[in-house]
Amino acid sequence: MIDGFSIKYKNVYFIGIGGISMSGLAEILKSRGVNVAGTDMKISDTTKHLENLGVKVNIGHSKENITKDFDLVVYTAAVKEDNPELLKAKELSIDIMDRAELLGHIMADYENSVAVSGTHGKTTTTSMVSEILLCADTDPTISVGGILPSIGGNTKVGSSKYFVAEACEYFDSFLKFNPLVGIILNIEADHLDYFKTFENVKKSFHKFAMRIPKNGTLIVNDEIEDVDILTKDLNCKFETYSTKNSSANWFAKNIIHHENGKNTFTVCHNGEDLGEVTLNIPGEHNISNALGACGATFSLGVPFEKIAQGLMNYGGTNRRFQRKGMFDGVTVIDDYAHHPTEIKATLTAGNNVKHNRLWCVFQPHTYTRTYNLFDEFTEAFDDADKIIIADIYAAREKDTGLVNSKALADKIKEKGKDVTYIGSLDDIVKYLKKECKEGDLLITMGAGDVNTVGERLVSGEL
């Protein structure tokens, strides 16, 4: 690791320091001896953790928090231009930088960096790569978009040349990275509030692939539409992977979905059987993610035996098909799925687990996504026996009046599905407590706060 970034900046302030990515970057800089402070809107386990590391965290945005002592202010895409701290930084002529640019600078300090991109599966695959590198005793630095139990959080500061992080396409953020190894898991129409068209999404991913250097490697899902165009004129070598196309460089065969949720499969590389992998999480989409992790770490020289062991060690990440517990004989799973493809994959995985009825509680995330993918959402719940649609979680957006959850539920009902619209999470908790029966499986889905439904049922705090 070359510590180039913190030579220039000694005092850094983070606006939105409690975010999953921002907190990790703050922790990395703190470990390098940088004086770090920041602001968030509320106290959380994350802000408490940072304070325990010696980071000063202010609750609530105020221009008084920014002084001329800081030589850099970092902000997220969620921060508005009229944010008082951002305005004060500009007034004092302090350097400002967005989160992605900072991550790109930090990534550049590591010789063996891995960036995991894709519409779905980034956190899971980043976690898989991390587990493999940990198993191989490489002591990597890790920045993941979820809580990985084996590192006790979302960040691990290592001492080696290895670095692994998620690469998000939103706002073209990943175009500020130059990883040695890049993974593209899938490409779908998402974040259309920024990209406007699916064609623009695909162009952005191609630009990301073009940023991998000549001595690097792109690992790409062979099942991506127009994969030949995506891999055209690259500077680096590339390898494909697939659970369906045996002609891909990396292929999974002899796949068995076990009733206890485990997967076993044989990994083939360029036609050669390397060995069997046991994956302790369900779903064929996770086998696909595992192949991407195989390709990335194998390209870094990790032996297959270590890859297989690392994948077996991976037991899941927070909010990724996470078992929350049970209530009244009902198993509760929570998942971050908020896109139609993710919903389908999660429900398919759920049907690999023994159950009576499969309940799905879905909280749509943002009005833009719900509106742009409305038809796709109506087709996403075929594998659920009982569906509950909650009100849309607005996140950064305002209600335009163009779409609502009741309309989505009504459209799903037209397709013959057993669906109920219940806007309030409080009312959903009461309904499920009354209606769920022993042996049922309940999966809560969404990128908002729908996870609290299962947590309340399991804890009995209704």
Sequence and secondary structure as in RCSB ss.txt:
>XXXX:A:sequence
MIDGFSIKYKNVYFIGIGGISMSGLAEILKSRGVNVAGTDMKISDTTKHLENLGVKVNIGHSKENITKDFDLVVY
TAAVKEDNPELLKAKELSIDIMDRAELLGHIMADYENSVAVSGTHGKTTTTSMVSEILLCADTDPTISVGGILPS
IGGNTKVGSSKYFVAEACEYFDSFLKFNPLVGIILNIEADHLDYFKTFENVKKSFHKFAMRIPKNGTLIVNDEIE
DVDILTKDLNCKFETYSTKNSSANWFAKNIIHHENGKNTFTVCHNGEDLGEVTLNIPGEHNISNALGACGATFSL
GVPFEKIAQGLMNYGGTNRRFQRKGMFDGVTVIDDYAHHPTEIKATLTAGNNVKHNRLWCVFQPHTYTRTYNLFD
EFTEAFDDADKIIIADIYAAREKDTGLVNSKALADKIKEKGKDVTYIGSLDDIVKYLKKECKEGDLLITMGAGDV
NTVGERLVSGEL
>XXXX:A:secstr
    HHHH SEEEEETTTSHHHHHHHHHHHHTT EEEEEESS  HHHHHHHHTT EEEES  GGG  TT SEEEE
 TTS TT HHHHHHHHTT EEEEHHHHHHHHHHT SEEEEEE SS HHHHHHHHHHHHHHTT   EEEEEEEEGG
GTEEEE  SSSEEEEE   GGGGGGG   SEEEE    S  HHHH SHHHHHHHHHHHHHTS TT EEEEETTST
THHHHTTT SSEEEEEESS TTSSEEEEEEEE TBS EEEEEEETTEEEEEEEESS  HHHHHHHHHHHHHHHHT
T  HHHHHHHHHH    TTSSEEEEEETTEEEEEE   SHHHHHHHHHHHTTB  SSEEEEE  B HHHHHHTHH
HHHTTTTT SEEEE   B TT    SS  HHHHHHHHHHTT  EEE   HHHHHHHHHHH  TT EEEEE SSST
HHHHHHHHHT  
